[in-house]
């Protein structure tokens, strides 16, 4: 009996064709979805592109859900307030490999499990492209900040080619670099938070290389400022201090960041065991006034309003509840409005009018708070339409 291997030889070929078809089908579907969203964008996507002039690419189920456009808007407004930048486009990658184009599939197989996003650097014809993995909202926000810091760093390097050397100078010990430069070594490293802080790092991932160090450092300055107060002002960690000074100088973080940390700590000291320390509170009011007009204004107005509310309840106080209301309204008018502080200003205003038994006005502020998630740029117009005078 003669044995033939013809059928066996054809099977790998069929498998290859099947695999190619499997990978190309999502690419075709992705391309069709891209064309559809470009021609018939959702209201949120259209407003985002009009506001930032940056195309947004990805499935609606991955972008419009969980208010990702609102999260992107929040981050871009904050980053552009400190230092402007531009992008070719933003791509949100699905966690489902069958909903990615070929490039996204290749990235899925090649990327490290530590990566939540990456930036495709600019070339002669194109600007930077941000590719973001679908993830939980808090991690998504951190990833966007992180990648934008990369883009801003590319801009800084074009202005100051020596910037890389300046940053790396803060990550050496006994003449040797503290960067590991190898992801496999990074994954295996065992290091305490105290040791990281002593070396001038805010996360383990920061130790990979200087670019990741800078992006992690600056992104955390935006979202986790409490990581910086103790190293800078309690332990006098010169690595932290030098990095903050460099980042502030190049506007990779707000130039008022160092001063903000001190003012933020003053506010913490203004309340001990839910009781106000009048001396510290007055010091906070005086020092925070120097930062009004900065990126921190909305937050500081909210806290100033809270202190004025506490003062208004004491005898012979120089502040009234009306002063607190004016302060919270000024918070709504800040040039940059961070979501938590803007929301707290609305809540505080609602509470003030409840205390004054003006329930109609209090109800309007309550409605505005519910409306805010649908309006990433604030609800001041909503309030004006209902007869509320903010100015």
WORA-V727881 format. One line per field, one symbol per residue. ss: DSSP state (@ for helix, = for strand, . for the rest). phi: phi as a letter, one per 30 degrees, with the letter a starting at -180 (. if undefined). psi: psi as a letter, one per 40 degrees, with the letter a starting at -180 (. if undefined). A space follows every 10 residues. Layout:
ss: ???
phi: ???
psi: ???
This chain:
ss: .....@@@@@ @@@@@@@@@@ @@@@@@@@@@ @@@@@@@@@. ..@@@@@@@@ @@..===..@ @@@.@@@@@@ @@@@@@@@@@ @@......== ===...@@@. .@@@@@@@@@ ......==== ........== ===...@@@@ @@@@@@@@@@ @@@@@@@@@. ..@@@@@@.. .==..==... ..@@@@@@.. ..@@@@@@.. ....@@@..@ @@@@@@@@@@ @@@..@@@@@ @@@@...@@@ @@@@@@@@@. ......@@@@ @@@@@@@@@@ ==..==.@@@ @@@@@@@@@@ @.....@@@@ @@@@@@@@@@ @@........ @@@@@@@@@@ @@......@@ @@@@@@@@@@ @@@@@...@@ @@@@@@@@@@ @@.......@ @@@@@..... .
phi: .dcccddddd dedddddddd ddddeddddd dddddddddb ddeddddddd dchbdbbkdd dccddhhddd ddeedddddd ddadabbdac ccdddcddcc dddddddedc dddddcaacd ddbdcbddcc ccddadeddd ddddeedddd eddedddddb dddedddddc bbbhicdcdc ibdddddcdc bddddedddi ccadddddad ddeddddddd ddcbdddcdd edccchdddd ddddddddec hdbedceedd eddddddedd bbhicdcedd ddddeddddd cdjddceedd dddddddddd ddccdhddcc dddddddddd ddcedccded ddddddddde ddddddicdd dedddddddd deecbdcjbd dedddcidcd d
psi: hhhieddddd dddddddddd dddddddddd dddddddddg iidddddddd defhihhiid edddiffddd dddddddddd ddhiiiidih hhhiehdefi iddddddddd iieeheiihh iiadeiiihh hhihiidddd dddddddddd dddddddddg eeddddddee fihfeiieid ehdddddeih iiddddddef ieidddedid dddddddddd dddgdeeddd ddedefhddd ddddddddde fdiheedddd ddddddddee hhfeihhddd ddddddddde eheaeedddd dddddddddd deeiifieii dddddddddd ddeidhhidd dddddddddd dddddefgdd dddddddddd dddegdeifd dddddeehhd .
